[in-house]
């Protein structure tokens, strides 16, 4: 008889796999988010530091309650009206009864027993409630449950994540794929790109779908070296494609580098139909442009800010 022996290191690795996930998705308040007073019972969680890893010691719930422990988090850096996800992950080896949720409120303490959620609240809270959920004849484990390592994550949902919850996902992808492959690229797009790439007479080009959504055309081009001028040409409430000849200084006075960046601009405020059409038509223009060094995805202006683009292009191949 052959007995398979799993190495101890592999067992340790398996024991830390996050196989349990609970999540909730939500829209940030449409009104301006107020700065809430951070109470000791509330932990901040922001998009700038979107992950918290912590080890806790769960308890069994008392008879009159389903959950033994309740924790609250103040969600910050949210963009009004945007779609987000709050999720909790923990190892499969730690069985828990766990619930997650979010609520909007005014500047109140959500742990107050008199607390009432407000639909027009301007502050966003997330909570997790949990308790140990198992039975064993090992007395020590029943008296003192094994500690659990959580990872709590706050992230922004993309359009495809939203669509992924729908039973229509596959059909939509097929339809969008057909639409995208039927979009033509106007010859002026290629002419302008060659001027930028070879002639170095242009600094940026902005492309858009025409009114009938059947062709990608040039809507703006410029030789202005100002990056702010380029950003000013991106609409706040509609999608665009763009090419930008991005120059930056190498560290240590080693000279300059130049990289041609392809920018996909899909702001949160753009109509959903426009986002879907531009996403499905992207490859039509992208595969026509040879010589792109970096791709930039932008859903708000912070993601296409000079510093953000510099960070990406300076870490890519051929950046030094």
C-alpha positions in Angstrom: 0.0 0.0 0.0 1.3 3.4 -1.0 0.8 6.3 1.4 1.2 9.9 0.1 3.0 12.2 2.4 2.2 15.9 2.0 5.2 18.0 3.0 4.7 20.1 6.2 5.5 23.3 4.3 2.6 22.6 1.9 0.3 22.0 4.7 1.3 25.3 6.3 0.7 27.0 2.9 -2.8 25.4 2.6 -3.7 26.4 6.1 -3.4 30.1 5.1 -5.4 30.0 1.9 -8.3 32.4 2.0 -11.1 30.1 1.0 -13.9 31.9 2.8 -15.2 35.2 1.5 -18.1 37.4 2.5 -18.7 40.7 0.6 -21.1 43.5 0.1 -21.2 46.1 -2.8 -22.5 49.6 -2.4 -22.7 53.1 -3.9 -20.9 55.8 -2.0 -23.2 58.7 -0.9 -24.0 61.1 -3.7 -23.7 64.1 -1.3 -20.4 65.3 -0.1 -18.8 63.0 2.4 -18.4 64.6 5.8 -15.4 64.0 8.0 -16.7 61.8 10.8 -15.2 61.9 14.3 -13.2 58.7 14.7 -14.2 57.0 17.9 -12.0 54.3 19.6 -14.6 51.7 18.6 -14.3 52.5 14.9 -11.3 51.6 12.6 -10.6 53.6 9.5 -10.3 51.9 6.1 -9.5 53.9 3.0 -8.8 53.4 -0.7 -5.3 54.8 -0.1 -4.7 51.9 2.4 -7.4 49.5 1.3 -6.4 46.4 3.2 -6.3 45.4 6.9 -4.9 42.1 8.0 -5.6 41.2 11.6 -5.7 38.2 13.9 -8.6 37.9 16.3 -9.7 35.4 18.8 -13.4 34.4 18.1 -15.9 33.4 20.7 -19.0 31.2 20.6 -22.2 33.3 20.4 -24.3 33.4 23.5 -27.7 31.6 23.3 -29.7 34.7 22.7 -27.5 36.0 19.9 -26.1 34.7 16.6 -22.9 36.7 16.7 -20.5 37.1 19.6 -18.3 40.0 18.2 -19.1 43.1 16.3 -16.6 45.5 14.6 -17.1 48.8 12.8 -15.0 50.5 10.1 -15.2 54.0 8.7 -14.8 53.9 4.9 -13.0 57.0 3.6 -11.6 58.4 0.3 -14.8 57.3 -1.5 -15.8 59.2 -4.6 -19.5 60.2 -4.4 -21.8 58.0 -6.4 -19.1 55.4 -7.3 -19.5 51.7 -6.8 -17.4 49.8 -4.3 -16.9 46.5 -2.6 -16.1 45.7 1.0 -15.1 42.1 1.6 -13.7 39.9 4.4 -11.5 36.8 3.7 -10.3 34.2 6.1 -8.9 30.6 5.9 -11.1 27.6 5.3 -9.6 25.9 8.3 -11.4 28.4 10.6 -15.2 27.9 10.5 -17.0 31.1 11.4 -20.6 32.4 11.3 -19.9 35.8 9.8 -21.9 38.7 8.3 -20.8 41.9 6.6 -22.7 45.0 5.7 -22.6 48.7 5.1 -24.7 51.6 6.2 -24.9 55.4 5.5 -25.1 57.7 8.5 -24.5 61.2 9.7 -21.7 62.0 12.1 -22.8 59.4 14.6 -21.4 56.5 16.6 -22.8 53.4 14.8 -22.2 51.2 17.8 -24.7 53.2 19.8 -27.7 50.9 20.6 -30.0 53.8 19.6 -28.3 54.2 16.2 -30.6 54.3 13.1 -29.2 54.2 9.6 -30.1 57.1 7.4 -30.7 56.8 3.6 -29.4 60.3 3.1 -26.4 59.9 5.4 -23.1 61.4 4.3 -20.7 59.0 6.1 -20.2 55.4 5.1 -19.6 52.6 7.7 -18.9 48.9 7.2 -19.4 46.3 9.9 -18.5 42.6 10.5 -20.3 40.4 13.0 -18.9 37.0 13.7 -18.6 34.0 16.1 -16.9 30.7 16.2 -19.1 28.1 14.5 -18.1 24.4 15.0 -18.3 21.5 17.4 -15.6 19.2 18.5 -15.0 16.7 21.3 -11.7 18.4 22.0 -12.5 20.3 25.2 -9.7 22.8 24.8 -11.0 24.0 21.3 -14.5 24.4 22.7 -13.2 26.4 25.6 -10.8 28.5 23.6 -11.4 28.8 19.8 -8.4 29.0 17.6 -7.4 32.5 16.5 -8.4 33.6 13.0 -6.6 35.8 10.6 -8.9 38.1 8.6 -8.1 40.3 5.6 -10.6 43.2 5.1 -10.5 44.8 1.7 -12.1 47.9 0.3 -12.0 48.2 -3.5 -13.6 50.0 -6.4 -15.8 47.9 -8.6 -15.3 48.0 -12.4 -18.0 47.7 -14.9 -17.2 44.1 -15.6 -17.4 43.2 -11.9 -20.9 44.7 -11.8 -21.9 42.8 -14.9 -20.4 39.6 -13.5 -23.3 39.4 -11.0 -25.8 39.2 -13.8 -27.0 36.1 -15.5 -26.7 38.1 -18.7 -23.0 38.3 -18.5 -22.1 35.8 -21.2 -24.7 37.2 -23.6 -23.5 40.8 -23.0 -19.9 39.9 -23.7 -20.9 38.2 -27.0 -22.9 41.2 -28.1 -20.1 43.6 -27.1 -17.5 41.6 -28.8 -19.5 41.6 -32.1 -20.0 45.4 -31.8 -16.3 46.0 -31.1 -15.1 44.0 -34.1 -17.5 45.9 -36.4 -16.0 49.3 -35.4 -13.8 50.9 -38.1 -10.7 53.1 -37.5 -10.6 56.2 -39.6 -7.4 56.7 -41.6 -6.8 60.0 -40.0 -6.2 58.1 -36.7 -3.2 56.3 -38.2 -1.9 59.4 -40.0 -1.9 61.4 -36.8 -0.3 58.5 -34.8 2.6 58.4 -37.3 3.0 62.1 -37.0 3.4 61.7 -33.2 5.5 58.5 -33.3 7.9 59.3 -36.3 7.6 63.0 -37.0 7.5 64.0 -33.3 5.3 66.9 -34.5 2.4 66.0 -32.1 2.4 65.6 -28.3 -1.0 63.9 -27.9 -4.0 62.7 -29.9 -7.5 62.1 -28.6 -9.9 59.7 -30.3 -13.6 59.1 -29.9 -16.4 57.0 -31.5 -18.5 58.9 -34.0 -22.1 59.7 -33.4 -23.3 56.4 -34.9 -20.7 54.4 -32.9 -19.4 52.8 -36.1 -16.0 54.5 -36.5 -13.2 55.8 -34.3 -12.1 59.3 -35.3 -9.6 62.0 -34.2 -11.4 64.6 -32.1 -8.3 66.5 -30.9 -4.5 66.7 -31.4 -1.9 69.1 -30.2 1.8 69.7 -30.1 1.5 71.6 -26.8 4.0 70.0 -24.4 1.9 70.9 -21.3 0.5 67.7 -19.7 -2.2 69.9 -18.0 -3.4 70.8 -21.5 -3.8 67.2 -22.4 -5.8 66.4 -19.1 -8.0 69.4 -19.8 -9.1 67.9 -23.1 -10.5 64.7 -21.3 -14.3 65.1 -20.7 -15.6 64.6 -17.2 -18.7 62.7 -18.3 -17.8 60.7 -21.4 -15.2 58.2 -22.6 -12.2 58.6 -24.9 -9.1 56.9 -26.2 -5.8 58.9 -26.3 -2.1 58.6 -27.2 0.4 60.7 -25.3 4.2 61.0 -25.9 5.3 61.0 -22.3 8.7 62.3 -21.5 10.4 62.1 -18.1 13.8 62.7 -16.5 15.9 59.7 -15.4 17.3 59.7 -11.9 20.9 60.8 -11.4 20.8 63.3 -14.3 21.1 60.4 -16.7 19.0 62.2 -19.3 15.4 61.8 -20.6 13.2 59.0 -21.7 10.1 59.1 -23.9 7.3 56.5 -23.9 4.2 56.5 -26.1 1.2 55.8 -23.8 -2.2 54.5 -24.8 -4.8 55.9 -22.5 -8.3 54.5 -22.0 -10.4 57.1 -20.4 -13.7 55.9 -18.8 -14.8 58.2 -16.0 -17.3 57.2 -13.4 -19.7 59.9 -14.5 -19.9 58.5 -18.1 -23.1 56.7 -19.1 -23.0 53.0 -18.7 -23.8 52.4 -22.3 -20.8 54.6 -23.3 -18.5 52.7 -21.0 -19.6 49.4 -22.5 -19.3 50.5 -26.1 -15.8 52.0 -25.5 -14.6 48.9 -23.6 -15.7 46.6 -26.4 -14.3 48.8 -29.2 -10.9 49.4 -27.6 -9.1 46.6 -29.5 -10.1 48.1 -32.8 -7.9 51.2 -32.2 -5.3 49.5 -30.0 -4.3 46.9 -32.5 -3.9 49.5 -35.2 -1.3 51.4 -33.3 2.2 49.8 -33.3 4.8 51.1 -30.9 2.8 51.7 -27.7 5.1 51.4 -24.7 2.5 51.6 -21.8 -1.2 51.4 -21.3 -3.0 53.7 -18.8 -6.5 53.0 -17.5 -8.3 56.0 -16.1 -11.7 56.2 -14.3 -11.0 59.5 -12.6 -8.4 62.3 -13.0 -6.2 61.0 -10.1 -5.5 57.8 -12.2 -4.2 59.9 -15.2 -2.4 62.5 -13.1 1.2 63.1 -14.2 2.6 61.5 -11.0 0.5 58.4 -11.5 1.5 57.9 -15.1 5.2 58.7 -14.3 5.1 55.9 -11.6 3.8 53.4 -14.1 6.1 54.2 -17.1 9.2 54.6 -15.0 8.7 51.0 -13.7 8.1 49.4 -17.1 10.5 47.8 -19.5 13.0 50.1 -21.0 12.4 52.8 -18.5 16.0 53.3 -17.5 
